[in-house]
Amino acid sequence: MTSMVRRVFNFDEMVKWHYEHTVSEEELAKTMNSKKEFLTGMAMRESSNLEELKAFKARMKTEILEGLEEADANYTRMPIRSSTCPWYYRIYCIPMEVVFTSVCSTYCACNSGPGEIYATNEECLEYYCKDHLECHNDCFRMNSVNIQCS
């Protein structure tokens, strides 16, 4: 899969766009998300097994973030820095935060508690939106989410 991810993503170019302010973080996030969707679509054509697709998406996330981390270190000529939410992780997470705030939070708030699908909101988020929750906690925790169940 590594070669597939590297054929679809030009990590060096994305890092250059970031540092030279050629495009905004939101545009980088859109570009990254469309490439992720393309790769996911290819994987779905090869397998409809849910567990295989989950594993594919986890490997893809790791390879994308490692590729960007390496390209960033090469561009800046600085050693890889430890940070909870470096810029490349934030652009990876921007589309996930949109889903977290518009879908996950509402779904879990309205479907957890006594007599509901999930015992707690936390259990729902962990099961239903694990990757989205990780991104939210790492990069967007300060954003408030307004939830109304109908």
Contacts in CASP RR format, 6 or more apart in sequence:
PFRMAT RR
TARGET T0000
AUTHOR 0000-0000-0000
METHOD contacts of the structure
MODEL  1
MTSMVRRVFNFDEMVKWHYEHTVSEEELAKTMNSKKEFLTGMAMRESSNL
EELKAFKARMKTEILEGLEEADANYTRMPIRSSTCPWYYRIYCIPMEVVF
TSVCSTYCACNSGPGEIYATNEECLEYYCKDHLECHNDCFRMNSVNIQCS
1 56 0 8 1.000
1 59 0 8 1.000
1 60 0 8 1.000
1 63 0 8 1.000
2 63 0 8 1.000
4 39 0 8 1.000
4 42 0 8 1.000
5 39 0 8 1.000
5 60 0 8 1.000
5 63 0 8 1.000
5 64 0 8 1.000
6 63 0 8 1.000
6 67 0 8 1.000
8 35 0 8 1.000
8 38 0 8 1.000
8 39 0 8 1.000
9 32 0 8 1.000
9 35 0 8 1.000
9 64 0 8 1.000
9 67 0 8 1.000
11 67 0 8 1.000
11 68 0 8 1.000
11 70 0 8 1.000
11 71 0 8 1.000
12 71 0 8 1.000
12 74 0 8 1.000
12 75 0 8 1.000
14 28 0 8 1.000
14 31 0 8 1.000
14 32 0 8 1.000
14 68 0 8 1.000
14 71 0 8 1.000
14 88 0 8 1.000
15 68 0 8 1.000
15 71 0 8 1.000
15 72 0 8 1.000
15 74 0 8 1.000
15 75 0 8 1.000
15 88 0 8 1.000
16 22 0 8 1.000
16 75 0 8 1.000
17 23 0 8 1.000
17 28 0 8 1.000
18 25 0 8 1.000
18 28 0 8 1.000
18 87 0 8 1.000
18 88 0 8 1.000
18 91 0 8 1.000
19 75 0 8 1.000
19 76 0 8 1.000
23 31 0 8 1.000
25 87 0 8 1.000
25 90 0 8 1.000
25 91 0 8 1.000
25 94 0 8 1.000
26 94 0 8 1.000
28 91 0 8 1.000
29 91 0 8 1.000
29 92 0 8 1.000
29 94 0 8 1.000
29 95 0 8 1.000
30 95 0 8 1.000
32 64 0 8 1.000
32 91 0 8 1.000
32 92 0 8 1.000
32 95 0 8 1.000
33 94 0 8 1.000
33 95 0 8 1.000
36 60 0 8 1.000
36 64 0 8 1.000
39 60 0 8 1.000
40 53 0 8 1.000
40 56 0 8 1.000
40 57 0 8 1.000
40 60 0 8 1.000
43 52 0 8 1.000
43 53 0 8 1.000
43 56 0 8 1.000
43 57 0 8 1.000
44 53 0 8 1.000
47 53 0 8 1.000
47 56 0 8 1.000
57 131 0 8 1.000
61 92 0 8 1.000
61 131 0 8 1.000
64 92 0 8 1.000
65 88 0 8 1.000
65 89 0 8 1.000
65 92 0 8 1.000
68 88 0 8 1.000
68 92 0 8 1.000
69 80 0 8 1.000
69 86 0 8 1.000
69 88 0 8 1.000
70 80 0 8 1.000
72 80 0 8 1.000
72 86 0 8 1.000
72 87 0 8 1.000
72 88 0 8 1.000
73 79 0 8 1.000
73 80 0 8 1.000
83 89 0 8 1.000
84 138 0 8 1.000
84 139 0 8 1.000
85 93 0 8 1.000
85 138 0 8 1.000
85 139 0 8 1.000
89 135 0 8 1.000
89 138 0 8 1.000
89 139 0 8 1.000
90 139 0 8 1.000
92 135 0 8 1.000
93 135 0 8 1.000
93 136 0 8 1.000
93 138 0 8 1.000
93 139 0 8 1.000
93 140 0 8 1.000
96 131 0 8 1.000
96 132 0 8 1.000
96 135 0 8 1.000
96 136 0 8 1.000
97 132 0 8 1.000
97 135 0 8 1.000
97 136 0 8 1.000
97 139 0 8 1.000
97 140 0 8 1.000
97 143 0 8 1.000
99 129 0 8 1.000
99 132 0 8 1.000
100 129 0 8 1.000
100 132 0 8 1.000
100 133 0 8 1.000
100 135 0 8 1.000
100 136 0 8 1.000
100 140 0 8 1.000
100 145 0 8 1.000
101 136 0 8 1.000
101 143 0 8 1.000
101 145 0 8 1.000
103 129 0 8 1.000
104 125 0 8 1.000
104 128 0 8 1.000
104 129 0 8 1.000
104 132 0 8 1.000
104 133 0 8 1.000
105 125 0 8 1.000
105 145 0 8 1.000
105 147 0 8 1.000
106 147 0 8 1.000
106 148 0 8 1.000
106 149 0 8 1.000
107 124 0 8 1.000
107 128 0 8 1.000
107 129 0 8 1.000
108 118 0 8 1.000
108 121 0 8 1.000
108 124 0 8 1.000
108 125 0 8 1.000
108 128 0 8 1.000
108 129 0 8 1.000
109 121 0 8 1.000
109 147 0 8 1.000
109 149 0 8 1.000
110 147 0 8 1.000
110 149 0 8 1.000
110 150 0 8 1.000
111 117 0 8 1.000
111 118 0 8 1.000
111 124 0 8 1.000
112 118 0 8 1.000
112 119 0 8 1.000
112 120 0 8 1.000
112 121 0 8 1.000
112 123 0 8 1.000
112 124 0 8 1.000
113 119 0 8 1.000
113 120 0 8 1.000
113 121 0 8 1.000
117 124 0 8 1.000
118 124 0 8 1.000
118 127 0 8 1.000
118 128 0 8 1.000
125 132 0 8 1.000
125 133 0 8 1.000
126 133 0 8 1.000
136 143 0 8 1.000
END
